[in-house]
Amino acid sequence: MNKILAIAAAVIADAVRRKVVWIVVVFGALLAIAVPSLPSYGVGVVSAVYREVSIALMWVAALVVSLALSATRIPAEVEHRTVFNVFSRDVRRWQYLTGTWLGMFAVVGVALVAFALMTIGIGALQYQEFMWRLFEAAFAVWLEMGVVIAFTVMISSVMGAVTSVVAALAFVFVGHSYVSLLQIPETQRAPWWIPGLDVFNVINPVAHGTGYGLVYAASMVLVFAGWIGLLLLGGGALFSRRDL
Amino acid sequence: MIARTSQSARLAGVVAAVVLAATLVGSQALAGAHAPAGGVASTGKLVGQTSSAYLGGLRTFAAAVLWNRIDPQFHQYYGASFDESFGTFTPTVRMVQALDPQFIQAYYVAAYWIARHKSVPEGLQIAEEGIDNNPQSGLMRANYVQIALLAETPDMTEIMKQATIGIGADMQWASHADEFEGLGIFSAAFNISGDTATVAKLKARQAALPDDPVSPE
């Protein structure tokens, strides 16, 4: 476990060195530009629209950070041969992958907390309303990004950065849209027996409703655990067969 | 000995994969059972074929920006006549509908203009699309009734069906002005069908609406 944590700490330090914190500034600028031009629909600006736009921006920003971190690290470390320094210290390949994933997951988590705080702050200034429920959305987005990072780490353990990004985007697209792709009627729920990502899409209850309950949150965490376990297991299997 | 270790590691991997897959689908079932009312992913179901679910908010935003641009453009450059000039904006209005299927004003304006200047069936098609995407909207039912009444031989059965749904208590109105307008359209339909009692009730409902034209109910 210490080895995994040490690798995760190195990933976090590298993200700080690469000035990932700037994405928080970019996110804030995007929000500041978007808010004044939010629609009024002739009935006054609706704070629900603000919440929906904010969650969408949060998701896009988190996705960009996740892909930028996860698709590049392993191919770069292999190419620059720095990965051998790690393996020379008796670190197993699956430990390396797990530590890499954990570090990136932590970086995205911190960024999402910053995004959520900024969103709540701007919302409070604009609408005189503290929208704490946006943390529920940030949590769901964080879990989904954890899955996306695990998938990208798995692919990037055997493929290049560009291929990994494209594969991850396809994974996200299919994960959210298979209900439509399979032409399942909109009145029906997504089939539980097909693994998907829509369980993490909580835009409607957070933006327009009263959020989600604890049991739902727990089930999201379990879905997340299932995905992470499977993807890191797959990544470990693929990486262990790779000739470095 | 090494071969046996490798075999047992592989077996452990397979068992772990099965357990994790079961956890994944099992907890998806749990999430489905405890999803908040209305589900958690209808946005994804609606637009999944064309874009990722989470972009819903950005699509709504883009639709609103396009719609808000139409207003000054129309009044500053084309404002002489709605009848003559609005056609210039129908492609943009169509895009607004595609980006945000819940943007009811886009259906309301476009259906009427198309029915008047192109063809009633096409206008009716837009009105039907508005109802499909916004089944609880009173204005969309009124929109359908209004367009259907423009037909050479109006289908009174369907018109009365939509008007009856439209005056229901579960219908939603974006503003009192919309409701006032909608009730007037329904009154016209009930008047044609000879149901004067309902017309009187609808007139009373119109009269009881607050003067404030924009606040929703």
Interface residues (C-beta under 8 A of the other chain):
Chain A: A34 S37 L38 P39 Y41 G42 V43 G44 V49 E52 V53 S54 I55 A56 L57 W59 V60 V172 F173 H176 S177 Y178 V179 S180 L181 E186 R189 A190 W192 W193 I194 P195 G196 D198 V199 N201 V202 I203 N204 P205 A207 G209 T210 G211 Y212 G213 V215 Y216 A218 S219 M220 L222 V223 A225 G226 W227 G229 L230 L233 A237
Chain B: G13 A16 A17 L20 A21 A22 T23 L24 V25 G26 S27 Q28 A29 L30 A31 G32 H34 A35 P36 A37 G38 G39 V40 A41 S42 T43 G44 K45 L46 V47 G48 Q49 S52 A53 Y54 L55 G56 G57 L58 T60 F61 A64 V65 W67 N68 Q105 A174 S175 V214 S215 P216
